[in-house]
Amino acid sequence: MVPQTRYPSAMVTITPLLPHLGARVEGVDLSRPVDDATFRRIADAFEEHSVLVFHGQRLTDEEQMRFSERFGPLEATINSIGQERRLHPNLVDLSNVDPDHDEKLMGWSDRRMLYQSGNQLWHTDSSFKPVPAKASLLSGREVPPVGGETEFVSMRHAYATLPEGTRRNIDGRVTVHSILYSRSTIAKGLFDPEHERALPPVRQALVRVNPANGRTSFYIGSHAWYIEGLPYDESRRLLDDLLAHTTRSELVLQHRWTQWDLVMWDNRCVLHRGRPWDAAKHARVMRRTTLAGDGPTAEPPFATRTELWDGIVPEGVGV
Ligand SMILES: [Fe+2]
């Protein structure tokens, strides 16, 4: 039985990383049960800073799931290509170590890694699902000496600094998200027809409000395909402009991984991307738990098959 070690919340320190995004949390061991007061401080810091970095958290899969579940129910992952049924359904395995071939390293030419390379596009986890993820927690089990960083930007800060006219133009709009669309920008045929049928395009509110603190952000990323009610080209331009406004280099929080870091981020208002590394030479083994969102952000949650949808379907997206 795990001893009930208690960490007085006064021992926890929270240090902002950038003025508008991120904080480092110290003074807590997440492998042990966390008392309510400490948990409340962490949860408040999450709502305030959107990205939390915990160093030196040597977590097992079970410990990571237990801490993650303090925030709410976890979502089950879709099976990544080649990674089927290896781990608990609440865990995502992001790794270039091949379990089927003596743990050899998989380089970027491997089809499974091609699929993972989609994580190098700015995105927010699970925005292609009818109930998008609230948060993700990523544990660095093995990290490369160079590269493989994770970068974050705040869509909340970006919304707050938009010109008034743009804000008026996007308020109340709905965006259609699809992982078939985002992966089609990388390569064809990454999904088989069974996967494709299970991943219909979904509708997401373009502007979202955090129910805990009323802070507003827009909600875009690589899965965001087009904005309903606008001509397709215009909606693509607007999505590209919003992305460029959000990801200006001076606004990027880069996390350089050390082993046993745990990083948690708010998928409702943060975009992230993984950076490349020499995958044929160095292992990078990460485990992700994902908190389920509270519900759909738009009703109805699924996009209908429209003339527009048929007209713009990119090559490689089977619908
Ligand atoms: Fe991700």
Residues whose N, C-alpha, C, O or C-beta is under 5 A from the ligand:
A	BS01	LIG	D125
